[in-house]
Amino acid sequence: MQLHEKIPNNVDLAGDRKLLRALEHWQPSFLEWWQTMGPESFQATDVYLRTAISVDSAGWAHFDYVKMPEYRWGIFLAAPEPDRRIGFGDLMGQAVWQEVPGEHRNLLRRLIVTQGDTEPASVEQQRLLGKTSPSLYDLRNLFQVNVEEGRHLWAMVYLLHRCFGRDGREEAEALLARRSGDPDRPRILGAFNAPIDDWLSFYMFTMFTDRDGKYQLVALAESGLDPLARTTRFMLTEEAHHMFVGETGIRRIVQRSCELTRKAGDRGARAEGGIDLPTLQKYINFWYSVSLDLFGGEISSNAAEYFACGLKGRANEKKFEDHLALEGVYRMVVPEGGGLRETDVPLRNAMNEVLRDAYIDDNQRGVDMWNKTIVEHGIDFKLSLPSRRFNRRIGIYADLSFTPEGEPISKEEFERRREEWLPSESDRSYVKSLMQPVFEPGKMANWIASPTKGIDGKPLTFEYVRLA
């Protein structure tokens, strides 16, 4: 079988011999990376996976048993829009580019490499989780997320090879050389170096960190580089499942926590082997604040340049009235003299914050659903998103100390109260102690409720992963 037949695609790999040779050279390195850094102990296992074989409704979600190293990682671009024009910035109204303009080459390469680096990083972070899965349903969802992150890596590597020549090939190789958490060759963004060694962290990651990925992709889907925009639009169809895994996973933990709390009474959910709601809140505080950093600084000349040049827009740019953003301002709370004050920031310089606003609103919808579950169980507790100022390492709030409500405090007070707000070593040890595998079809670990339905119309008792 030829490479272009092994890789489902709608980019005419067969007709581009130079691109085909470049991908032929890269593919063995990718497969070696997958075998080394992909899901440990499950490479020869049959998994009921969704594989995209085309972009149309009949082909983008084909289900069958697959061994992960044999997964058909494809390269897909969403259908082109006739006569598409740049929709924002100084070049608004000009025809979109099919090739990278020389003056924007470095900026576009940086955007694509940064996005591409997140994809293998998450696979590396999650490579050991299969051994402690709470059910076959969850095990299959983990592997679905993993193989799709692999496909998203292929999507970015395609752009690097197609658009950037030798530089792109070197960057594609570097994407396989960095390692999540490695002090000598870490991944580019901080959240992708944090360990994910328990399933609560996995659900938090897919809820909050993958949702950042959604908004980065939505912004890039507005790009004046048409192959990038079309690539990211298709990636979004798969990213939705990753967020579904996180949001519903946490909802199931909330539900089970409430059930066990009612059963245990004053002894609390931990007495019945569950994850208590205060611990859930601490994990929310950590993963949400780490993910907020991924949007970059609140006041950013890079964001202004990306917008001005038509490289990266706002989420759903068409909904805004002013697509030039030359005169508008963004009202922002900034630290000053140990306190906070409001100031107006030129809108273009606040584009990271505009995108972060949309992200926060989207996350709040999920938290509202979790709280609805708590109310239904009659438990007196409410989960919340911490302030965008809490526990930040990037931007104007970096290395300053705030309460989860966003009030300024001293570093000493923050350290004194850290374990009140963020997971302690004791919390992490307790959560990890619950991570015992449950591999009987239809059964769930004690600390998580069953999902409301199975996958692809299959019952929960379906053998989603065939274990020897």
C-alpha positions in Angstrom: 0.0 0.0 0.0 1.3 3.5 -0.9 1.7 6.1 1.7 -1.1 8.3 0.3 -3.4 5.2 0.5 -2.4 4.5 4.2 -3.2 8.1 5.1 -6.8 9.1 4.4 -6.6 12.7 3.0 -8.2 15.2 0.8 -5.0 17.2 0.0 -4.0 15.2 -3.0 -0.9 13.6 -1.5 -0.7 11.3 -4.5 -0.3 14.3 -6.8 2.4 16.1 -4.7 5.5 13.9 -4.9 7.7 16.4 -3.0 5.3 16.5 0.0 4.8 12.8 -0.2 8.5 12.1 0.1 8.8 14.5 3.1 5.9 12.7 4.9 7.4 9.3 4.0 10.6 10.4 5.7 8.7 11.7 8.8 6.2 8.8 9.3 8.7 6.2 10.7 9.8 8.7 13.3 6.2 9.4 14.2 5.5 5.7 14.6 8.6 5.2 16.7 7.5 8.1 18.9 4.0 6.6 19.2 5.4 3.2 20.2 7.7 4.8 22.8 5.6 7.6 24.2 2.0 6.5 23.3 -0.3 4.6 25.7 1.9 2.1 27.5 0.9 -1.6 27.6 -2.0 -1.2 25.1 -0.3 -1.0 21.8 -1.4 -4.4 20.6 -4.9 -4.1 22.0 -8.1 -3.9 19.9 -9.9 -0.6 20.7 -13.3 0.5 19.3 -12.2 3.8 17.8 -13.6 6.5 15.6 -11.5 7.1 12.5 -12.0 10.0 10.1 -11.7 8.7 6.5 -13.2 11.7 4.8 -14.6 15.1 5.7 -18.2 14.4 4.7 -20.9 13.4 7.1 -20.7 9.7 6.1 -16.9 9.4 6.4 -15.5 11.6 9.2 -16.7 9.2 12.0 -16.1 5.6 11.0 -16.2 3.2 14.0 -14.4 -0.2 14.2 -11.8 -2.1 16.3 -8.3 -0.9 15.6 -4.9 -1.5 17.2 -3.6 2.0 17.9 -0.3 1.8 16.0 -2.4 0.8 12.9 -4.8 3.8 13.3 -5.1 5.6 10.0 -4.0 9.1 10.9 -5.3 11.3 8.1 -4.8 14.8 6.8 -8.0 16.7 6.2 -8.9 20.2 5.4 -12.5 21.5 5.7 -14.2 22.3 2.4 -12.9 25.6 0.8 -15.2 28.7 0.9 -15.6 30.2 -2.5 -13.9 33.6 -2.8 -13.0 33.7 0.8 -11.6 37.0 2.1 -9.6 38.0 5.1 -12.2 39.1 7.7 -10.3 41.3 10.0 -7.2 43.5 10.6 -5.3 45.8 8.2 -5.7 43.4 5.3 -9.4 43.0 5.7 -11.2 42.3 2.4 -8.1 41.0 0.6 -8.2 37.4 -0.8 -6.9 34.8 1.6 -3.5 33.2 0.9 -2.9 29.7 -0.3 0.8 30.1 0.3 2.6 31.7 3.2 3.5 35.4 2.5 7.2 35.9 3.1 6.6 38.9 5.4 4.5 36.7 7.7 6.6 33.5 7.5 8.1 33.6 11.0 4.9 34.6 12.8 2.9 31.8 11.1 5.5 29.2 11.7 5.5 30.2 15.4 1.7 29.8 15.6 1.7 26.5 13.9 4.7 25.1 15.9 3.2 26.2 19.2 -0.2 24.6 18.4 1.5 21.5 17.0 3.7 21.0 20.1 0.6 20.6 22.3 -0.7 17.6 20.4 2.1 15.0 21.2 2.6 16.6 24.6 -0.8 15.6 25.8 -0.3 12.0 24.6 2.9 11.9 26.6 1.3 13.3 29.7 -1.5 10.6 29.6 0.6 7.6 28.5 0.3 5.6 31.8 -3.4 6.4 32.5 -4.8 3.3 30.8 -3.4 1.1 33.6 -5.8 2.6 36.1 -8.9 3.3 34.0 -12.2 3.3 35.9 -14.0 1.4 33.1 -13.6 0.1 29.6 -15.8 3.0 28.4 -13.4 5.5 29.9 -10.4 3.5 28.6 -11.7 3.7 25.1 -12.4 7.4 25.4 -8.8 8.0 26.6 -7.4 6.2 23.6 -9.8 8.1 21.3 -8.4 11.3 22.6 -4.9 10.0 22.2 -5.1 8.9 18.6 -6.9 12.2 17.7 -4.2 14.2 19.3 -1.9 12.2 17.1 -4.0 13.1 14.0 -3.9 16.8 15.0 -0.1 16.5 15.1 -0.2 15.1 11.6 -2.4 18.2 10.6 0.2 20.6 11.9 3.1 18.7 10.4 1.4 18.7 7.0 1.3 22.5 7.2 4.9 22.7 8.2 6.0 20.4 5.4 3.7 22.0 2.8 4.4 25.7 3.6 7.8 26.0 5.2 10.3 23.8 3.3 13.5 22.8 5.1 12.6 24.9 8.1 9.2 23.2 8.3 10.8 19.7 8.1 13.2 20.6 10.9 10.3 21.9 13.1 8.4 18.7 12.4 11.3 16.6 13.6 11.6 18.8 16.7 7.9 18.2 17.6 8.9 14.5 18.1 12.1 15.4 20.0 10.7 17.4 22.8 9.2 15.5 25.8 6.5 16.6 28.3 8.1 17.4 31.7 11.7 16.8 30.5 13.8 19.5 32.1 16.3 19.5 29.2 13.8 19.4 26.3 10.4 20.4 27.7 7.2 21.1 25.7 6.8 24.8 24.8 3.8 25.6 27.0 3.8 25.1 30.8 0.5 23.3 31.1 1.8 20.6 28.8 4.6 19.8 31.2 2.4 19.1 34.2 2.0 15.4 35.1 -1.4 13.8 34.5 -1.1 10.7 36.7 -4.6 10.3 37.8 -8.0 10.3 36.1 -9.3 13.3 37.9 -6.5 15.3 36.4 -7.2 13.8 33.0 -10.9 14.9 33.2 -9.7 18.4 34.3 -7.2 18.6 31.5 -9.8 17.6 28.8 -12.3 20.0 30.3 -10.1 23.1 30.8 -6.8 22.6 28.8 -8.5 21.1 25.7 -11.0 23.9 25.9 -8.2 26.3 25.5 -7.2 24.3 22.5 -10.7 24.8 21.1 -10.4 28.6 21.4 -7.0 28.7 19.9 -8.3 26.6 16.9 -11.4 28.8 16.6 -9.1 31.9 16.4 -6.8 30.2 13.9 -9.8 29.1 11.8 -10.2 32.8 11.0 -6.7 33.0 9.6 -5.8 34.6 6.3 -3.7 31.5 5.5 -6.4 29.4 4.0 -4.8 26.0 4.5 -4.4 26.8 8.2 -8.0 28.0 8.6 -9.4 24.9 6.8 -7.2 22.5 8.8 -8.2 23.9 12.1 -11.9 24.0 11.2 -11.8 20.2 10.7 -9.7 19.7 13.9 -12.6 21.3 15.8 -14.9 18.5 14.9 -12.7 16.1 16.9 -11.8 18.5 19.6 -15.5 18.6 20.7 -15.2 15.0 21.8 -12.2 15.7 24.0 -14.1 18.4 25.9 -17.1 16.1 26.2 -14.9 13.5 27.9 -13.8 16.1 30.4 -17.1 17.8 31.1 -19.1 14.6 31.5 -16.3 12.9 33.3 -16.3 15.6 36.0 -20.1 15.6 36.1 -20.0 11.8 36.8 -17.5 12.3 39.6 -19.7 15.1 41.0 -22.7 12.8 40.9 -20.9 10.0 42.6 -19.5 12.3 45.2 -23.0 13.5 46.0 -24.3 9.9 46.3 -21.5 8.9 48.6 -21.8 12.1 50.7 -25.4 11.4 51.3 -24.6 7.8 52.2 -21.7 8.8 54.5 -23.3 11.7 56.2 -21.0 13.7 58.5 -18.1 11.3 57.6 -18.0 12.7 54.0 -17.5 11.1 50.6 -13.9 10.0 51.3 -15.2 7.7 54.0 -17.0 5.8 51.2 -14.1 5.8 48.9 -15.2 8.8 46.8 -13.7 12.1 45.8 -15.2 14.9 47.9 -16.4 18.1 46.5 -13.8 20.3 48.2 -11.1 18.3 46.6 -12.8 18.7 43.3 -12.8 22.4 43.8 -9.0 22.4 44.4 -8.4 20.5 41.2 -10.6 23.0 39.3 -8.6 25.9 40.8 -5.3 24.3 39.6 -6.2 23.1 36.1 -8.3 26.2 35.3 -5.6 28.6 36.3 -2.9 26.7 34.5 -5.1 26.7 31.4 -5.8 30.4 31.6 -2.0 31.0 31.2 -2.2 29.3 27.8 -3.9 32.4 26.3 -0.8 34.5 26.9 -0.4 38.0 28.4 -3.4 40.2 28.9 -1.7 43.1 27.2 0.2 41.7 24.2 1.9 43.3 21.2 2.2 39.8 19.6 -1.6 39.4 19.7 -2.0 42.9 18.2 0.4 41.9 15.4 -1.4 38.6 14.7 -4.7 40.5 14.4 -3.3 43.3 12.3 -1.7 41.0 9.8 -4.8 38.8 9.4 -3.1 35.7 11.0 -5.3 35.0 14.0 -8.7 36.5 14.7 -11.2 36.5 17.5 -13.5 33.5 18.2 -16.3 33.8 15.7 -15.0 37.0 14.2 -18.2 37.6 12.2 -20.2 38.3 15.3 -18.3 41.5 15.9 -19.3 44.8 14.3 -15.8 46.3 14.2 -13.3 44.1 12.4 -10.5 46.6 12.3 -10.3 47.2 16.1 -8.3 50.4 15.6 -10.2 52.7 17.9 -11.8 50.4 20.4 -10.6 49.8 23.9 -10.9 47.0 26.4 -11.5 47.8 30.1 -9.1 45.8 32.1 -8.2 45.5 35.8 -4.5 45.8 36.3 -2.2 45.5 39.4 -0.8 48.7 40.7 1.0 49.5 44.0 -0.2 46.3 45.7 -3.8 46.9 44.7 -5.9 46.9 41.5 -7.1 49.6 39.2 -9.2 49.8 36.0 -7.6 51.0 32.8 -8.4 51.1 29.1 -6.2 49.0 26.9 -6.1 49.4 23.0 -8.4 46.7 21.8 -5.8 45.1 19.5 -3.4 44.7 22.4 -6.2 43.0 24.4 -7.0 40.3 21.9 -5.7 37.5 24.2 -8.1 38.8 26.8 -11.1 38.9 24.4 -10.4 35.2 23.6 -10.0 34.4 27.3 -13.4 36.0 28.0 -15.1 33.6 25.5 -13.2 30.7 27.1 -14.3 31.7 30.6 -18.0 32.0 29.6 -17.8 28.5 28.0 -16.3 27.0 31.1 -18.9 28.6 33.4 -21.6 26.8 31.4 -20.0 23.5 32.4 -19.7 24.5 36.0 -23.3 25.5 36.1 -24.2 22.0 34.9 -22.1 20.4 37.7 -23.8 22.6 40.3 -27.2 21.6 39.0 -26.3 18.0 39.8 -25.2 19.0 43.3 -28.5 20.8 43.8 -30.5 17.8 42.6 -28.8 15.7 45.3 -29.6 18.3 48.0 -26.0 18.9 48.9 -25.0 22.3 50.3 -22.0 23.0 48.2 -21.3 25.1 45.1 -18.3 24.7 42.7 -16.9 27.8 41.1 -14.2 29.0 38.7 -11.5 31.0 40.5 -10.7 34.6 39.5 -8.6 34.9 36.4 -6.0 36.5 38.6 -5.6 33.4 40.8 -2.4 31.3 40.6 -1.2 32.8 37.4 2.3 32.4 35.9 1.9 34.3 32.7 0.7 37.9 32.1 0.2 40.9 34.3 -0.8 38.8 37.3 2.1 36.5 37.1 4.0 35.9 40.4 1.5 38.1 42.3 -0.7 36.6 44.9 -4.5 36.6 44.9 -7.3 34.7 46.6 -9.6 32.6 44.4 -12.0 35.5 44.6 -9.3 37.7 43.0 -8.4 39.8 46.1 -4.7 40.8 46.4 -2.8 39.1 49.3 0.8 38.8 50.3 2.9 35.9 49.1 3.2 34.8 52.7 -0.5 34.5 53.1 -0.9 32.7 49.8 1.7 30.1 50.9 0.1 29.7 54.3 -3.3 29.0 52.6 -2.0 27.2 49.5 -3.4 23.8 50.6 -6.8 25.4 51.3 -7.0 26.4 47.6 -4.8 24.0 45.6 -4.3 20.2 45.8 -2.0 19.2 48.6 0.3 16.2 48.4 -2.1 14.5 50.7 -5.0 15.2 48.3 -3.0 13.9 45.4 -2.0 10.8 47.2 -5.6 10.1 48.2 -6.9 10.6 44.6 -4.1 8.3 43.3 -5.0 5.7 45.9 -8.4 5.4 44.2 -7.0 4.8 40.8 -7.5 1.0 40.6 -8.4 -0.4 37.2 -11.9 -1.7 36.4 -11.9 -3.7 33.2 -15.1 -5.7 33.4 -17.5 -4.5 30.7 -20.3 -2.3 32.1 -18.7 -1.9 35.5 -17.4 1.4 37.0 -14.9 2.3 39.7 -16.6 3.3 42.9 -15.6 6.9 42.7 -17.3 7.7 39.4 -20.9 7.3 38.2 -21.9 5.5 35.0 -22.4 7.7 31.9 -25.9 8.2 30.6 -25.3 6.3 27.4 -22.6 4.3 25.5 -20.7 5.1 22.4 -21.9 4.8 18.8 -25.3 3.5 20.0 -23.6 0.6 21.9 -24.7 -0.4 25.4 -22.5 0.4 28.4 -21.8 -3.4 28.6 -20.2 -3.3 25.2 -16.5 -4.5 25.1 -15.1 -1.1 24.0 -11.6 -2.4 24.5 -10.7 -6.1 24.0 -8.3 -7.0 26.7 -6.5 -10.4 26.4 
